């Protein structure tokens, strides 16, 4: 069995990630086919506030929210949209 190390896992993930500038994300926020996803934890939201129009999905729960078979699934993640994690 071949196991991937952290470096290889990160490289593989980065091959599927698009990075945007703050300005690009601000422009994208107005598009109907884009959902901004605030992945900060609740403590950060309490301390720093929320991002207008963003859906909250803390990083530790993200996979569950995206999984339509999971009890914590959020229907917004079943929509045919681009999800921008911020």
SULHUTA-V415684 format. One record per residue. N is the residue number from 0. RES is the residue in one letter. SS is DSSP state (H for helix, E for strand, - for the rest). D_LAST is the distance of its C-alpha to the last C-alpha in Angstrom with 1 decimal. Layout:
n=N res=RES ss=SS d_last=D_LAST
n=N res=RES ss=SS d_last=D_LAST
This chain:
n=0 res=X ss=- d_last=35.1
n=1 res=X ss=- d_last=32.6
n=2 res=X ss=- d_last=29.7
n=3 res=X ss=- d_last=26.7
n=4 res=X ss=- d_last=25.7
n=5 res=X ss=H d_last=22.3
n=6 res=X ss=H d_last=22.5
n=7 res=X ss=H d_last=23.4
n=8 res=X ss=H d_last=20.7
n=9 res=X ss=H d_last=18.0
n=10 res=X ss=H d_last=19.8
n=11 res=X ss=H d_last=20.0
n=12 res=X ss=H d_last=16.4
n=13 res=X ss=H d_last=15.5
n=14 res=X ss=- d_last=18.1
n=15 res=X ss=- d_last=15.9
n=16 res=X ss=- d_last=12.6
n=17 res=X ss=- d_last=12.0
n=18 res=X ss=- d_last=10.3
n=19 res=X ss=- d_last=9.8
n=20 res=X ss=- d_last=10.8
n=21 res=X ss=H d_last=9.6
n=22 res=X ss=H d_last=12.7
n=23 res=X ss=H d_last=12.0
n=24 res=X ss=H d_last=8.8
n=25 res=X ss=H d_last=11.0
n=26 res=X ss=H d_last=13.8
n=27 res=X ss=H d_last=12.1
n=28 res=X ss=- d_last=11.3
n=29 res=X ss=- d_last=15.1
n=30 res=X ss=- d_last=15.8
n=31 res=X ss=- d_last=17.1
n=32 res=X ss=- d_last=16.2
n=33 res=X ss=E d_last=12.4
n=34 res=X ss=E d_last=10.3
n=35 res=X ss=E d_last=6.8
n=36 res=X ss=E d_last=5.9
n=37 res=X ss=E d_last=5.0
n=38 res=X ss=- d_last=6.2
n=39 res=X ss=- d_last=8.0
n=40 res=X ss=- d_last=11.7
n=41 res=X ss=H d_last=14.1
n=42 res=X ss=H d_last=15.7
n=43 res=X ss=H d_last=12.7
n=44 res=X ss=H d_last=12.4
n=45 res=X ss=H d_last=16.2
n=46 res=X ss=H d_last=16.3
n=47 res=X ss=H d_last=13.7
n=48 res=X ss=- d_last=13.4
n=49 res=X ss=- d_last=11.2
n=50 res=X ss=- d_last=9.2
n=51 res=X ss=- d_last=12.0
n=52 res=X ss=- d_last=11.9
n=53 res=X ss=- d_last=8.8
n=54 res=X ss=E d_last=10.0
n=55 res=X ss=E d_last=9.7
n=56 res=X ss=- d_last=10.2
n=57 res=X ss=- d_last=10.5
n=58 res=X ss=H d_last=10.2
n=59 res=X ss=H d_last=14.0
n=60 res=X ss=H d_last=14.7
n=61 res=X ss=H d_last=12.4
n=62 res=X ss=H d_last=15.5
n=63 res=X ss=H d_last=17.7
n=64 res=X ss=H d_last=15.7
n=65 res=X ss=H d_last=15.8
n=66 res=X ss=- d_last=19.5
n=67 res=X ss=- d_last=21.9
n=68 res=X ss=- d_last=24.7
n=69 res=X ss=- d_last=23.0
n=70 res=X ss=- d_last=23.9
n=71 res=X ss=- d_last=20.4
n=72 res=X ss=- d_last=19.2
n=73 res=X ss=- d_last=17.2
n=74 res=X ss=H d_last=19.0
n=75 res=X ss=H d_last=16.1
n=76 res=X ss=H d_last=15.1
n=77 res=X ss=H d_last=18.6
n=78 res=X ss=- d_last=18.3
n=79 res=X ss=- d_last=18.7
n=80 res=X ss=- d_last=15.5
n=81 res=X ss=E d_last=12.7
n=82 res=X ss=E d_last=9.5
n=83 res=X ss=E d_last=6.3
n=84 res=X ss=E d_last=3.8
n=85 res=X ss=- d_last=0.0
